[in-house]
């Protein structure tokens, strides 16, 4: 059946269909090519050609996936209504929108910023096994990662609260504003917890400096904990993936 062949082509057929692999690589090239103009300030004429070619490929891909959505969603005719609201379909549509005003002047009302084109990178999730495995790991370990996130947010809030009340809002040595608002304290606590510490906000009291040292040490532990969990789970998922595809 023609529709099933199209579905297997665009949805990475697991039977080793060579045409499906070629299609994957073709779409990967289109995605990467569509991002190249964002790396330049100048607008060269070749970029318009790239935009027309890549957006045309995205439109065809979107149409083929919509056409075969009843096979994917298995909801009959209702699939054609539901599909445009699925997460990947929304990403596909957002990838197309920035180029519509280039293809047809009538779409100038839909003119969006260059930043919207960055959404096209999210399409890579569909074509990369490694990225898919990584998100499976995040899904599998979501309880542990959520616990670490809650702990980090709690510590950020506490250290920001301490710093905001312990530090003077005006640096007595330079006369410059330090923690003028609680948001400044939250910003400082976040970058310190991640051991970045840009240096634009610095504590000037002994209490503030002690809190800053503790925050830096605690940040190393916060980052190391989920890293070990994700690495172990990723290796396990990678072994399972190799076993599945070995057969």
C-alpha positions as CSV (number, residue, x, y, z in Angstrom):
1,X,0.0,0.0,0.0
2,X,1.4,3.4,-1.0
3,X,0.5,5.1,2.3
4,X,2.3,2.5,4.3
5,X,5.4,2.8,2.1
6,X,5.4,6.6,2.7
7,X,4.9,6.1,6.4
8,X,7.9,3.7,6.6
9,X,9.9,6.1,4.5
10,X,9.4,9.2,6.7
11,X,9.2,7.4,10.1
12,X,12.5,5.6,10.1
13,X,11.4,2.1,9.2
14,X,12.9,-0.5,11.6
15,X,13.2,-3.2,9.0
16,X,16.4,-1.6,7.6
17,X,14.8,0.1,4.7
18,X,17.6,1.8,2.8
19,X,15.4,4.5,1.4
20,X,14.3,5.5,4.9
21,X,17.9,5.9,6.0
22,X,18.7,8.0,3.0
23,X,15.6,10.1,3.7
24,X,16.8,10.6,7.3
25,X,20.2,11.9,6.1
26,X,18.6,14.1,3.5
27,X,16.4,15.8,6.2
28,X,19.4,16.1,8.5
29,X,21.3,18.0,5.8
30,X,18.3,20.2,5.2
31,X,18.0,21.0,8.9
32,X,21.7,21.9,9.3
33,X,21.7,23.9,6.0
34,X,18.7,25.9,7.2
35,X,20.7,27.0,10.3
36,X,23.8,28.2,8.4
37,X,22.4,31.7,7.6
38,X,22.0,32.3,11.4
39,X,25.8,32.2,11.7
40,X,26.3,35.3,9.6
41,X,25.3,38.9,10.1
42,X,25.3,39.6,6.3
43,X,22.4,38.4,4.2
44,X,24.0,36.8,1.2
45,X,21.9,35.9,-1.9
46,X,22.7,32.2,-1.5
47,X,20.9,32.3,1.8
48,X,17.6,32.9,0.1
49,X,18.1,29.9,-2.1
50,X,18.9,27.8,0.9
51,X,15.8,29.0,2.7
52,X,13.6,28.2,-0.3
53,X,15.1,24.7,-0.7
54,X,15.0,23.8,3.0
55,X,11.5,25.2,3.7
56,X,10.2,23.3,0.7
57,X,11.7,20.1,2.1
58,X,10.1,20.9,5.5
59,X,6.7,21.5,3.9
60,X,6.8,18.2,1.9
61,X,7.9,16.3,5.0
62,X,5.1,17.9,7.1
63,X,2.5,17.0,4.4
64,X,3.7,13.4,4.2
65,X,3.6,13.0,7.9
66,X,0.1,14.5,8.1
67,X,-1.0,12.3,5.2
68,X,0.1,9.1,7.1
69,X,-0.9,10.3,10.5
70,X,-3.8,7.8,10.7
71,X,-1.2,4.9,10.6
72,X,0.8,6.6,13.4
73,X,-2.0,7.6,15.7
74,X,-4.4,4.8,14.8
75,X,-7.5,7.0,15.4
76,X,-9.0,6.8,11.9
77,X,-10.1,10.1,10.4
78,X,-9.7,11.8,13.8
79,X,-5.9,11.4,13.4
80,X,-5.8,14.1,10.7
81,X,-7.3,16.6,13.2
82,X,-5.2,15.5,16.2
83,X,-1.8,15.3,14.4
84,X,-1.2,19.1,13.9
85,X,-1.4,19.5,17.7
86,X,1.2,16.8,18.5
87,X,4.5,18.1,19.9
88,X,6.7,17.2,16.8
89,X,4.0,18.5,14.4
90,X,4.0,21.8,16.2
91,X,7.9,22.0,15.9
92,X,7.6,21.1,12.2
93,X,5.1,23.9,11.7
94,X,7.2,26.5,13.6
95,X,10.2,25.4,11.4
96,X,8.2,26.3,8.3
97,X,6.7,29.6,9.4
98,X,9.9,31.8,9.2
99,X,10.3,30.9,5.5
100,X,6.8,31.4,4.3
101,X,7.2,35.2,3.7
102,X,10.2,34.4,1.6
103,X,8.3,32.0,-0.6
104,X,5.2,34.1,-1.0
105,X,4.8,37.9,-0.3
106,X,1.3,37.2,0.9
107,X,2.7,35.6,4.1
108,X,4.4,38.8,5.4
109,X,1.9,38.9,8.2
110,X,3.6,35.8,9.5
111,X,7.1,37.4,9.5
112,X,8.9,36.1,12.5
113,X,12.4,36.7,13.9
114,X,15.6,34.8,12.9
115,X,15.5,33.3,16.4
116,X,12.4,31.2,15.5
117,X,14.6,29.4,12.9
118,X,16.5,27.9,15.8
119,X,13.4,25.7,16.5
120,X,14.5,23.7,13.4
121,X,17.2,22.2,15.5
122,X,14.6,20.4,17.6
123,X,13.7,18.5,14.5
124,X,17.0,16.6,15.0
125,X,15.4,14.7,17.8
126,X,13.4,12.8,15.3
127,X,16.4,11.7,13.2
128,X,19.0,10.9,15.9
129,X,19.0,7.6,17.7
130,X,21.5,8.9,20.3
131,X,19.3,11.9,21.2
132,X,16.2,9.6,21.4
133,X,18.1,7.4,23.8
134,X,19.1,10.4,25.9
135,X,15.5,11.5,26.3
136,X,14.5,7.9,27.2
137,X,17.1,8.1,29.9
138,X,15.7,11.4,31.2
139,X,12.2,9.8,31.1
140,X,13.4,6.8,33.0
141,X,15.3,8.7,35.7
142,X,12.9,11.6,35.9
143,X,12.1,10.9,39.6
144,X,15.8,11.2,40.6
145,X,16.4,14.2,38.4
146,X,13.3,15.9,39.7
147,X,14.5,15.3,43.3
148,X,17.9,16.8,42.5
149,X,16.2,19.8,40.8
150,X,13.9,20.5,43.8
151,X,17.0,20.3,46.1
152,X,18.9,22.7,43.9
153,X,16.0,25.2,43.7
154,X,15.5,25.0,47.5
155,X,19.2,25.7,48.1
156,X,19.2,28.5,45.6
157,X,16.2,30.1,47.3
158,X,17.7,29.8,50.8
159,X,21.1,31.2,49.8
160,X,19.5,34.0,47.9
161,X,17.4,34.9,50.9
162,X,20.4,34.8,53.2
163,X,22.5,36.9,50.8
164,X,19.8,39.4,50.2
165,X,19.4,40.1,53.9
166,X,23.0,39.8,54.9
167,X,24.6,41.9,52.3
168,X,24.3,45.7,52.0
169,X,22.4,46.9,49.0
170,X,25.2,49.4,48.4
171,X,28.8,48.5,48.4
172,X,30.4,50.7,51.1
173,X,33.8,50.6,49.4
174,X,32.7,51.5,45.8
175,X,29.3,53.0,46.3
176,X,27.9,50.7,43.6
177,X,24.6,48.8,43.9
178,X,25.1,45.1,44.8
179,X,22.0,43.1,45.6
180,X,19.4,45.8,44.7
181,X,16.5,43.3,44.4
182,X,15.8,39.7,45.4
183,X,16.0,38.7,41.7
184,X,19.7,39.9,41.8
185,X,20.2,37.5,44.8
186,X,18.5,34.7,42.9
187,X,20.7,35.3,39.9
188,X,23.8,35.3,42.0
189,X,22.8,32.1,43.8
190,X,22.1,30.3,40.5
191,X,25.4,31.1,38.8
192,X,27.3,30.4,42.0
193,X,25.6,27.0,42.5
194,X,26.6,26.0,39.0
195,X,30.2,27.1,39.9
196,X,30.2,29.7,37.1
197,X,30.3,32.9,39.2
198,X,30.5,35.7,36.6
199,X,31.8,38.2,39.2
200,X,29.4,40.9,38.4
201,X,27.8,40.5,41.8
202,X,30.0,39.8,44.7
203,X,29.4,39.6,48.5
204,X,31.3,42.1,50.6
205,X,30.5,40.8,54.1
206,X,32.1,37.9,55.9
207,X,28.7,36.1,56.1
208,X,28.1,36.6,52.4
209,X,31.5,35.2,51.6
210,X,31.0,32.1,53.7
211,X,27.7,31.5,52.0
212,X,29.4,32.0,48.7
213,X,32.0,29.3,49.5
214,X,29.4,26.9,50.7
215,X,27.3,27.5,47.6
216,X,30.3,26.7,45.3
217,X,31.1,23.5,47.1
218,X,27.5,22.4,47.2
219,X,27.2,23.2,43.5
220,X,29.8,20.6,42.6
221,X,27.9,17.9,44.5
222,X,24.6,19.0,42.8
223,X,26.1,18.7,39.4
224,X,27.9,15.4,40.1
225,X,24.9,13.6,41.4
226,X,22.7,13.6,38.3
227,X,25.7,13.2,36.0
228,X,26.5,9.8,37.5
229,X,22.9,8.7,37.3
230,X,22.5,9.8,33.7
231,X,25.8,8.2,32.6
232,X,24.9,4.9,34.1
233,X,21.4,4.9,32.7
234,X,22.6,6.0,29.3
235,X,25.1,3.1,29.1
236,X,22.4,0.7,30.0
237,X,20.0,2.1,27.4
238,X,22.8,2.0,24.8
239,X,23.5,-1.7,25.5
240,X,19.8,-2.5,25.2
241,X,19.6,-0.5,21.9
242,X,22.5,-2.5,20.5
243,X,21.0,-5.8,21.5
244,X,17.6,-4.9,19.9
245,X,19.2,-3.9,16.6
246,X,21.7,-6.8,16.6
247,X,18.7,-9.1,15.9
